[in-house]
């Protein structure tokens, strides 16, 4: 049976069937090179992340193997690479260190159990179709978060770029301040390696576009390090390297799901789940925006859930979307999720076969490569476009960007999303309410918003562009009240409703209240071109009874003809505007 003939539920259960058969040889080669680069890059990172998490060093590497493969196969992003991250490692450490000694067997068991629970939560959210949560992460949030995280990535590499002995945790201010205190400890040999790596990467990317510049840069930096050590000796150069790594496949493991562990870890697991999904989806959306495609939030949740479930049985702790590895993957020319699959597979064999040689890989060279990655993650074109397009979006961009620099990354995402929602609600809470006037110079006396056009003395038309809900009711009532005060003779008000998509109970009551007020003043309220969403709301609240329903019209001509019969004809006789066909000439 061909892939095309497979039932749809098979492609839902195995989403990789949607893209795997379409891969050609050129894409496969590009993905292999990107995967190889990613496997090399994760070597020092995995060890560092495991140390931050309080886990044995090899667990950071294991978390970048099977989890990365599963997430790529069952997710929806072409470029997202899952694995251990700085933030996830910090969250894990803070959640578990109060229950067990970091690095101990009990600590590892709790980490595996927590990872399993996080996977279950993520999978349930995905199956419950909660992926729509991704829609609340606006483009400005993605661009600002990406740019801020990119600068933070570079700042965290200052320690290795300059070969200084300092803590590289904390926000940008703390990092820079700490770095200034260690200027006297700069290692000139480490700086030389980092700069040469950086320049060789830039040169390769510019003049040898078909050659994987990151691999070239790492090789150049490593060879330079070996040469300096051979010439001057390690006692003089003091060039820090990744060091020897464990040369074994990820061993099987199992979470311990006792009732006590579940109760103890449930709050932490939920918090880690929300953070990990936000981080993964944000990175996935950032890469999708760069790559010109869309991701499926539900599928991404499922992919992340299965990834952590698998990780808990293959000695991996909590994994999520990795900014470093995803950025490297994208910049290395990855075309499909096979790049992440290759990265996970190659990491297994790299660790087994090449682990002893990692001792020659200088951390300064890795820092130089990550400087390149960080620069590539900043989308200057999108930043300029957002700034020139909208002040609101610029504010969201700036808040998210600076929050990523000076606060926690996950908090930056939440703050950006919350600010986007607040600004959106503030905007939709003030729907445009414009006076509309029939223009005799337009075909069929079409409505115009020209303020200089004459108006009927007794009837005013207004158009509402926006839905009527609890947040916009006050604005509408203020506008209606202002019209009554400034134009008391216009006792009849006709609302053109084609811009109202829906109304809630409070919005429906506001229209009913305005109708009663106008009736008490000797006029009435009329609705024209009512959409189904508004009409259903009016019927549900029984705001417009049989008598009121007579004031609802589905065309302008029918509305004007009916309303004209209710106007005070003595006032019509002195009117010279003659706006309607029914008016006497």
Buried (B, 14 or more C-beta within 10 A) or exposed (E): EEEEEEEEEEEEEBBBBEBBEEBEEEBBEBBBBBBBBBBBBBBBBBBBBBBBBBBBBBBBBBBBBBBBBBBBBBBBBBBBBBBBBBBBBBBBBBBBBEBBEBBEEEBBBBBBBBBBBBBBBBBBBBEEEBBEBBEEBBBBBBBBBBBBBBBBBBBBBBBBBBBBEBEBEBBBEBBEEBBEEBEEEEBEBBBBBBBBBBEBBBBBBEEEEEEBBBBBBBBBBBBBBBEBBEEEEEEEBEBBBBBEBBBBBBEEBEBEEEEEBBEBBEEBBEBBBBBBBBBBBBBBBBBBBBBEEEBBBBBBBBBBBBBBBBBBBBBBBBBBBBBBBBBBBBBBBBBBBBBBBBBBBBBBEBBEEBBEEBEBBBBBBBBBBBBBBBBBBBBEEBBEBBBEEBEBBBBBBBBBBBBBBBBBBBEBBBBBBBBBEEBBEEEBBBBEBBBBBBBBEEEEBEBBEEEEBEBBBBBBBBBBEBBBBEBBBEBBBEBBEEBBEEBEEBBBBBBBBEBBEBBBEBBBBBBBBBBBBBBEEEBBBBBBBBBEBBBBBBEEBEBBEEEBEEBBBEEBEEBBBEBBEBBBEEEBEEBEBBBBBBBEE
